[in-house]
């Protein structure tokens, strides 16, 4: 079962680059780095696992271990507590955390196209988000990126949480399926992977998210501002390896190798090869930037502004940040893109 609630913040998918080393002496020369992701899926973080499997991190002198924890809020807590060097939180939780003094910075736009949506059962009478008035929307976590995304969508439809609709944290995979079957939820705010898993489990769902919300990019790579200021070489090394992993995975000529690396990262996802392949295609498609983006990993400033406006309108933050640009940068994505060949 692919279900983030079955895992803890301890090591989920220990995929140390040392397993790829030819000698123990070489392994000892590498710097140990921890990456935290908000769910157990290797596919959702596919550039990391590909960069590990292809030795791109090793080439940069890094030995990367991956840990899965529960949602973007937990990822940001791990980063701010010094328990991880890099993570993959959503933009909404990033902005909200900034208001609480968490000085994290997004450095690479992984989900350049929205990888979230509000889904209902295939045979539901609900045809649009307006049909969710007075309804319950399930979420995988209490403070993950899927919550902020759904709140933005509902605010855009003129609805307020607690008055016009409610959120209910139900988990993902099996628990989400059960919540639908038991009538606990009328809709589910889900990532591309979550929706695919529900459909694969026989819980047919369809997306009712308005098309205009496709511009709201999703989770990206983040690190702490102190790390950028005091350990810039690490951030540049990470960025080069990550971008190489991303570019490698986008090339269909490398598909077999990519799927093997992802199965190594999460064997459960690799058990059903057909499902793994289809899920990878769905997630990968969301990482391809818009036509006006100069390179992979690039952030559009105007969408960050839209994210902040939506958070203010939805009451998730009290007021705009003094400096929204402090939450993100395109500098390191450009460094990565150059290393990956453009």
N, C-alpha and C positions, 0 to 999 in steps of 0.2 A: 504494500500500500504506500503510495506517495502522499504523505500527509505530514505537514510540518509539525503537527502536534505530537508526532511519535518520536521527535528528536528533541534534544536539549541543547543548551548553549555549549556543551562540551563538544569534542571533536566529532563531526559527522562524517565528513568525507576527507580523511587525511590523505592528501594527495601531494606529499612532499616531493619536490623536484629531486631530492637525494635518491629516490628510487630509480632515477634515470641516469645516475652518475656511473662512470666507469670505475672509479676508485673512491675509497673512503677519504683519502687525502683531499681529493677535489671537493667532496661534500663538505669537509670541514672548513674549506676556504669560502664557502658561500654564507651569505647573511640570511638568517631566518626571518621570514616575513609572514604575518598572518593577515589573511583576507577573510572578512565576514560577509555572508550573504543572507538575505532575509527569508530564504526558504531553502529546502534541501535540494532543489533542482539544479543539476549541473548544466542543463540546457539553458536555463535562464541566465547563467553566468558563463556561457560557452567560450567567450574569448579567453577567460582565465584558464580553463581546463585545457584548451587547445595550446595556449602559450606554455603551460606546464608540460604537456605531452610532447610538444615539438622542441622543447628545450630552449625556448626564447627567454624565459626568466633565468635559466641557468647561464645563458650567454651574458646576461647582465649581472651575474654574480649573486642572484637571489634564489633562495630556497623557500618556496611559497607553500604554506599550509592553508587549506580552506576549512572554515567552520561555518555551520549554518545555525542561525538563531531566528527568533520569531518576530519578523517584521522590521520595518525601517526604523522604528523607535529604538528597538534593541540594538540595531546596527550602529546608530548614532551614539548610543550609550557606551558601546564597546569602544568606539573610536575616541570619544571624549575621555574615557577612563584609561586610555593607553593600552587596552587589551588587544587592539588590532591596529595595523598600519593603514589599511585600505578597506573600504566597504562599498556596498551597492544600495544606498537608500534612495527613496523617492524624493522628488523636488518639494512636494508639499510638506512632509515631515522635516526636510532640511530647513525650509524657511521658518517653520514653527519653532524648530530647535534654536535657530539663530536668535529669536526673541527671548529665549531663556538663557542666552549666553554661551551656547555651544558653537564654537568657532570652527565649524567644518566647512569645507569647500568642495563643490562638485568640479571635477577636472576632466570628465569624459562622458559625453552623452551616449550612453549605450542604447537605450530604447528611444531612438530619435523620433519614432512615430508611436503614438499612444499604445501601450501594451496592456491597457485596462479597458474594461467595458462593463456595463450593467446588463446582466443576462436574466431572462425569465425562462420558464419551462416552455418547450416547443409548443405545447397545446394550450398555453395560458391565454386568457382573454386580453391580457395587457399587451398593447401594441406600441406604446411609446412611454417615455418617462412620465408624461402627464398622468398616465394610468396608475402611477405609484403613490398618488396622494392617499394618505391614510394607511399605507402599507408598510411592511417590514423588509428592509434590505439586509441580507446577510453579508458578512465580511470574513475574510480569513483571519485577520488580526484586529485588535482594538485600535491600533494607531499606525497601521501600515499605509503604504502609498495608495492602496485601493480605496481606503476610507476617504482620504483627501480628494481623490479623483471623483468618487461618487458624490461627495458633498458639493464639489464644483458643478457637476452636471445638474444636481437637484436645485442648487441656487440659481443656475441659469434658467431653470423652469419655474422660478418664482416660489420655490418651496423651502421651508426652514426645518432643520432637524429638530425633533422633539415636539413640533407643532403639526407639521404636515406629513411626516414620515419618521421612522425610527431605524436605527442600525442595530443589528444583533450579531455579535461575534460568534461564529459557528465553526471556524476552522475551514480546512479545504479537503478535497478528496472525498473520502467516505463520510465524514461528519457533515459536509455541505450537502451531499446527496441525501443523507438522512433528514436534514433540516427541511429540504424541499418536500420529501415524501411525507413528513410529519406535519406539514403545514405551518412550520415555525417561521418560514420566510416566504415572501412572494417574489423576490428577486435576489440576485447575488452579484455583488461587485467583485469582478474576477479579473485576473491576469489572463493573457493568452494561454498560458500553460494550464491554469486552473480550469478554464472553459474546456480545453481539449481533454483534460482528465475526466471531467464530468460526462462529456459525450462518450468517452471511451468506456466509462462505467455503465453506460446505458441510460444515463440521465440526460436526455436530449434537451439542449438549451439553445436559445437564440439571443443575439445581441440587440438591444433596443436603444443603444447610445446614439444621440444625435451626431451626425457626421462631422460637425464643426469641432467636436472635441478630439478628433484625431490628431490635431496639431499639438495637443498637450503631451509633450515627451514624458517618458516614465523614468524608471530608476537609472541612475548613472553612478560612475565611480567617484568616490569621495575620499578625502583625507583631511587631516586637521591643518589649519592655517599655520600652526607652529611647525608642523612637519615640512611644509613648503618653505618656511622661513629658515629653518635650522638644518634641514636635511634635503636640500634641493636635489642633490645627486640621486637620492633614492627615488624621489618622485619622477625625475626624468627617466631613470632606468625602468621603473615600473611602466611608465607611459609608453616607452618604446616597445617593450615586450608585449604589453597588452594590445597595442595597436597591430602589431605583427600577428598576434593570435586572431584578432578580429578579421584582418584582411585575408589571412590564410583560410579561415572558415567560410568566407564569402565566395571563395573560388570552388566551383563544383568539382574541379579536378581533384580536390583534396577531400571529397566527401567521406570516403571510406575511413581515412585516417581520423577525420574529425569525429565521426560517430564512435569510433573505438575509444578516443580520448574521453568522450562524454560518458561512455559506459564504464570506463575506469573510474571516473569521478563519482558516478551514481549508478551502481550495478542494477538497481531496481528499474531505472528508466531504460536500461539497455536490455532488459529481459524480453520485451516485445519489440523486435526490430522495426516492424512496420510502424508501430505507434511512435517509437523514438524518432524515426525519420520524419514522420509527418509533423510531430511537435517541434522538431528542430527547424523545419521549413517555416512554420508559423512564427516562431520566436525570432529567427534570423531575419525574416522580412521586416520586422519592426525596428531593426537596427540600421536599416539602410536610410541614410539621411535624405532630406528633401533635395530637389534638383538645384536649389540655390545655395546649398551648403558647400563650402570650399573643400571639405575633407571629412572623413569619418570622425565621430566624436564631437562635432561642432555644436555649440549651443546658440540658438537665436535669442537675442536679448529681449525681443518683444514678447516671447512666450513666457520667459521668466516673469515679466511684468504682469502678464495675464494670470499666471499662477498666483502671484501675490494679491492681485485685485480680487481673485476668487476667494482666497483665504480670508481676506478682510470682509468681503461681502457675506461669507458664510459664518463669520464670527470665530473662525479658528485662530486668528490672531487679532489683537485689538486695533492695531494700526500698522501702516506700512513701515518697513525697516528704514533706518536712516540712510543705509547704503546697500541697496539690493545687490549691486555688483560684487559685493564682498562674498556673496554666497557661491559664486561660480567664476570660472575662468576658461578661456579657450586656448591659453598658452601651452598647456601640456598636451592637449589633443593635437595641436599643430606639430609639436615635437614628435609625437607618436606617429602622426601621418607621414612625416618626412622619413622616419625610419622604416615605415612600412611601404614606402614607395609612392606616396601621394594620397 
